[in-house]
Amino acid sequence: MKKALLFTFGLTAVLMTSVSCKKNCNIPEEDTFSGPIITEINENKVIIYPSSGGLLSSFPNGMHITSNSPQVQQDWFEVSFDGGITRQAVDFTQYNIIGYPLAVKCDAAIDRALTTNPMASSALFTMTVQECNDGCDELRSIENYILVDDSMANYAVAFLIQ
């Protein structure tokens, strides 16, 4: 009798740990990038650091910071070319920063795609958001910056959220 009871409790414990109440969420684990977005240099991750959070709240339609932007806007950013070990001021004679604010659920992945039209001096920054419907519903703000080559300094940038 004790063996049968012990077996039943053991089987119940195994079933309880293997069948979880955890909700399924089928989104990519990491965000993706495509187009002429600079995400790595010499296999080191590029990270953009704004001087403070909420910078994009002043730019609800997006921003494009170039060498032609006011110095105060250029001073808002630092960049790491070694995965975050060191930071330095962004050299806006070499790079531009494009940003667009997003509000997404806690469990979300973003595909950032930049397409350019050099003949029209224009670019389209498309952000495709995949959210977990079974995750939390609380929204969080994402500042959503990308680093691009300075050859886009005179481009008109449009933004599309899908």
C-alpha positions as CSV (number, residue, x, y, z in Angstrom):
1,M,0.0,0.0,0.0
2,K,2.8,2.4,0.9
3,K,4.5,1.6,-2.4
4,A,1.4,2.3,-4.4
5,L,0.8,5.6,-2.5
6,L,4.5,6.6,-2.9
7,F,4.3,5.8,-6.6
8,T,1.1,7.9,-7.0
9,F,2.7,10.9,-5.3
10,G,5.9,10.5,-7.4
11,L,3.9,10.3,-10.6
12,T,1.8,13.3,-9.6
13,A,5.0,15.3,-8.8
14,V,6.5,14.4,-12.2
15,L,3.3,15.4,-14.1
16,M,3.0,18.7,-12.1
17,T,6.6,19.7,-13.0
18,S,6.4,18.7,-16.7
19,V,2.9,20.2,-17.3
20,S,3.3,23.8,-16.4
21,C,0.9,26.6,-16.3
22,K,3.4,28.7,-18.1
23,K,1.8,30.4,-21.1
24,N,3.2,29.7,-24.5
25,C,4.7,32.6,-26.4
26,N,6.1,32.0,-29.8
27,I,8.2,35.1,-30.5
28,P,11.9,35.3,-31.4
29,E,14.2,35.4,-28.3
30,E,16.2,38.3,-29.8
31,D,15.4,41.4,-31.9
32,T,16.5,41.3,-35.5
33,F,18.0,43.9,-37.8
34,S,18.3,44.2,-41.6
35,G,19.5,46.7,-44.1
36,P,22.4,49.1,-43.6
37,I,22.1,49.2,-39.8
38,I,25.4,49.0,-38.0
39,T,25.0,46.3,-35.3
40,E,28.5,44.9,-35.1
41,I,32.1,46.1,-35.8
42,N,34.8,43.4,-35.9
43,E,32.3,40.9,-34.4
44,N,31.7,43.2,-31.4
45,K,28.2,44.3,-30.6
46,V,27.4,48.0,-31.2
47,I,25.4,49.6,-28.3
48,I,23.9,53.1,-28.4
49,Y,23.6,54.9,-25.0
50,P,21.4,57.9,-24.7
51,S,22.4,60.4,-22.0
52,S,19.0,59.9,-20.3
53,G,15.8,58.0,-20.8
54,G,12.8,59.6,-22.5
55,L,14.7,61.6,-25.1
56,L,12.4,60.4,-27.8
57,S,9.3,61.8,-26.0
58,S,10.3,65.1,-27.6
59,F,10.3,63.4,-31.0
60,P,7.1,61.4,-31.2
61,N,7.5,61.2,-35.0
62,G,11.1,60.0,-34.8
63,M,14.5,61.5,-35.0
64,H,17.6,61.5,-37.3
65,I,20.7,62.9,-35.6
66,T,23.5,63.8,-38.0
67,S,26.6,66.1,-38.1
68,N,24.2,68.8,-39.2
69,S,22.1,68.5,-36.0
70,P,22.5,70.9,-33.1
71,Q,25.5,70.1,-30.9
72,V,23.2,69.6,-27.9
73,Q,21.4,66.8,-29.7
74,Q,24.7,65.2,-30.7
75,D,25.8,65.3,-27.1
76,W,22.9,63.2,-26.1
77,F,24.6,60.0,-27.2
78,E,27.5,57.7,-26.6
79,V,28.3,54.5,-28.4
80,S,30.1,51.3,-27.6
81,F,31.9,49.4,-30.3
82,D,33.0,46.6,-28.0
83,G,29.8,45.2,-26.6
84,G,29.5,47.7,-23.8
85,I,33.0,47.5,-22.3
86,T,33.8,51.1,-23.2
87,R,31.8,54.1,-24.3
88,Q,32.7,57.1,-26.5
89,A,31.1,60.1,-28.0
90,V,29.4,59.3,-31.3
91,D,31.5,60.6,-34.3
92,F,28.7,62.2,-36.3
93,T,31.1,62.7,-39.2
94,Q,31.1,58.9,-39.6
95,Y,27.7,57.9,-38.1
96,N,24.1,59.0,-37.7
97,I,21.5,57.9,-35.2
98,I,17.9,57.2,-36.1
99,G,15.4,56.7,-33.4
100,Y,11.7,56.1,-33.0
101,P,9.7,55.6,-29.7
102,L,7.7,52.5,-29.3
103,A,5.3,51.2,-26.6
104,V,5.3,47.4,-26.4
105,K,4.1,44.7,-24.1
106,C,6.6,43.1,-21.7
107,D,7.1,40.1,-24.0
108,A,8.0,41.5,-27.4
109,A,10.5,41.1,-30.2
110,I,11.2,43.8,-32.8
111,D,12.4,43.3,-36.3
112,R,14.1,46.6,-37.4
113,A,14.5,47.0,-41.1
114,L,16.1,49.9,-42.9
115,T,15.6,50.3,-46.7
116,T,17.2,53.1,-48.6
117,N,16.6,54.8,-51.9
118,P,19.8,56.6,-52.7
119,M,18.3,58.1,-55.9
120,A,15.6,59.9,-53.8
121,S,17.9,60.4,-50.8
122,S,15.3,58.7,-48.6
123,A,15.1,55.8,-46.2
124,L,12.3,53.8,-44.6
125,F,12.8,52.5,-41.0
126,T,10.3,49.7,-40.6
127,M,9.7,48.3,-37.1
128,T,7.7,45.0,-37.0
129,V,6.6,44.3,-33.4
130,Q,5.8,40.7,-32.4
131,E,4.1,40.6,-28.9
132,C,3.2,37.7,-26.8
133,N,-0.5,37.7,-26.4
134,D,-0.3,35.4,-23.4
135,G,2.3,37.5,-21.6
136,C,1.8,40.6,-19.5
137,D,-0.3,43.4,-20.9
138,E,1.7,46.2,-19.3
139,L,3.2,48.5,-21.8
140,R,6.8,49.6,-21.7
141,S,8.6,52.4,-23.6
142,I,11.4,51.5,-25.9
143,E,13.6,54.3,-27.3
144,N,14.6,52.2,-30.3
145,Y,17.8,53.7,-31.7
146,I,19.9,52.4,-34.6
147,L,23.3,53.4,-35.9
148,V,23.9,54.0,-39.6
149,D,26.6,55.3,-41.8
150,D,27.0,59.1,-42.3
151,S,26.3,58.7,-46.0
152,M,22.6,59.0,-45.0
153,A,23.0,62.4,-43.4
154,N,20.9,64.2,-46.0
155,Y,18.3,61.4,-46.3
156,A,14.7,62.0,-45.4
157,V,13.7,59.2,-43.1
158,A,10.2,57.9,-42.9
159,F,9.0,55.5,-40.2
160,L,6.6,52.5,-40.4
161,I,5.3,50.4,-37.5
162,Q,3.7,47.1,-38.2
